Amino acid sequence: LPVSVGATLFNVQPAAVRMKIQRHSGPQERVDLSFVYPSLEAPAVPKHYSADAVEDKVQPIDRIFLSISAHLDALAPEARVSTIYPRYLDQAATSAADGLTMRMFRADTPYGSEDFYSAASPALTARCTRDAATPGMCLSERRVDGADLTFRFPRSWLSQWRDVAEALDRLSAQLRGPKG
């Protein structure tokens, strides 16, 4: 499905589109997608359950959620990482896993319940909520021409951060299609 967001063309699997109203070709302000991880395939049609059949336990998340929106001259994600976030981060950095660095946001800031993860190779930056009553989730953003891509995935996946970073790269390339 050819979709244009922020004058940037993306090739989207119709089954990956989360909202039926967004499941059409042509220009759009925003498209919300989901992909099964690690295959990066569109998810199967969801099953409908009655309230009696729903289990009380938290179901594991096996998806990467992606929102593509026109950036409309907003600050680029890379600029936010280099100019905005450092104002709110604790000075102490810890090594989270093989090449991944974690810095906590100070408690008295708008990001006080989050941590910032970064790595150089493969490149990954992610702002993650901490685990609480619900599992922590991470946001990783990147700009592609006139569109901003916001990936959401479980914080627990950072234990395999290299695989996640590579999956985000593959997904970005897959959506752009072959360059002509």
Buried (B, 14 or more C-beta within 10 A) or exposed (E): BEBBBBEBBBEBBEBBBBEEEBBEEEEBEBBBBBBBBBEBEBBEEEEEEEEEEEEEEEEEBEBBBBBBBBBEEEEBBEEBBEEEBEEBBBEEEEEBBEBBBBBBBEEEBEBEBBBBBBBEEBEBBBBBBEEEEEBBBBBBBBBBEBBBBBBBBBBBBBEBBBEBBBBBBEBBEBBBEEEE
